[in-house]
Amino acid sequence: VQRNSEGDGYIDLGKKKHATVRAFKNIPLLDIREFYGTGSEEKPGKKGISLTLEQWQVLRANVETIDQLFSEISK
């Protein structure tokens, strides 16, 4: 786990995409976002999505289904 300048933990997904767990207005969110810039000068872009804890739990509960859908289109 890496930390951004605000102390939020994030995972580097590659190709300048990060998955960050942070709070916005006291609501915990999983923020998956593209970044621009280089190195310590990276800034969040407009392209991204924020999931609430409940939405994350639904997504996580359906990982096998998503894997199956990926498998179907990768044939």
GUDOLUM-782185 format. One record per residue (C-alpha): residue number from 1; residue in one letter; x, y, z. Coordinates in Angstrom, 2 decimals, decimal comma. Each point is the difference from the previous one (the first is absolute). Layout:
// residues N
R resi resn       X       Y       Z
R  NUM    A       X       Y       Z
...
END
This chain:
// residues 75
R resi resn       X       Y       Z
R    1    V    0,00    0,00    0,00
R    2    Q    1,30    3,41   -0,95
R    3    R   -1,02    3,37    1,49
R    4    N   -0,87    3,19   -1,83
R    5    S    0,89    3,50    1,21
R    6    E   -3,21    0,09    2,09
R    7    G    0,86   -3,28    1,75
R    8    D   -2,67   -2,07   -1,75
R    9    G    0,97   -3,60   -0,78
R   10    Y   -0,17   -1,07   -3,62
R   11    I    0,91   -2,83   -2,34
R   12    D    1,67    0,79   -3,32
R   13    L   -2,02   -1,79   -2,70
R   14    G    2,45    0,89   -2,77
R   15    K   -0,38    2,37   -2,95
R   16    K   -0,43    2,95    2,41
R   17    K   -3,06   -1,47    1,73
R   18    H   -0,32   -0,17    3,79
R   19    A   -2,50   -1,64    2,34
R   20    T   -0,17    2,23    3,08
R   21    V   -1,99   -0,52    3,19
R   22    R   -0,87    3,38    1,46
R   23    A   -2,78    1,94    1,69
R   24    F   -1,99    2,75   -1,68
R   25    K   -2,38    1,93    2,27
R   26    N    0,51   -2,78    2,58
R   27    I   -1,13   -2,67   -2,51
R   28    P    2,57   -2,75   -0,65
R   29    L    0,56   -0,54   -3,73
R   30    L    2,01   -2,16   -2,35
R   31    D    1,16    2,46   -2,65
R   32    I    1,33   -1,53   -3,24
R   33    R    1,46    2,83   -2,06
R   34    E    2,41    0,90   -2,80
R   35    F    2,83    2,35    0,89
R   36    Y    2,04    2,37   -2,14
R   37    G    3,46    1,45    0,51
R   38    T    3,16   -1,82    1,04
R   39    G    1,44   -1,36    3,24
R   40    S   -0,86    2,03    3,09
R   41    E   -1,75    2,54   -2,25
R   42    E   -2,85   -2,37   -0,92
R   43    K   -3,45    1,55    0,31
R   44    P   -3,43   -1,69   -0,14
R   45    G   -1,85    0,31   -3,29
R   46    K   -3,73    0,19   -0,72
R   47    K   -0,15   -3,60   -1,24
R   48    G   -0,91   -2,28    2,85
R   49    I   -2,67   -1,43    2,24
R   50    S   -0,61    0,05    3,75
R   51    L   -1,72   -2,94    1,66
R   52    T   -1,60    0,04    3,44
R   53    L    0,74   -2,86    2,37
R   54    E   -3,34   -1,59   -0,92
R   55    Q    0,75    0,21   -3,74
R   56    W    3,49   -1,43    0,59
R   57    Q   -1,52   -2,92    1,91
R   58    V   -2,39   -0,76   -2,89
R   59    L    2,87    0,16   -2,50
R   60    R    2,22   -2,20    2,20
R   61    A   -2,80   -2,55    0,46
R   62    N   -0,26   -0,30   -3,79
R   63    V    3,68   -0,48   -0,86
R   64    E   -0,57   -3,56   -1,27
R   65    T   -2,77    1,19   -2,33
R   66    I    2,24    2,78   -1,33
R   67    D    2,82   -2,53   -0,52
R   68    Q   -2,44   -2,20   -1,94
R   69    L   -1,07    2,94   -2,19
R   70    F    3,65    0,82   -0,73
R   71    S    0,56   -3,65   -0,91
R   72    E   -2,96    0,02   -2,39
R   73    I    1,25    2,99   -1,99
R   74    S    3,64   -1,13    0,04
R   75    K   -0,72   -3,19   -1,96
END
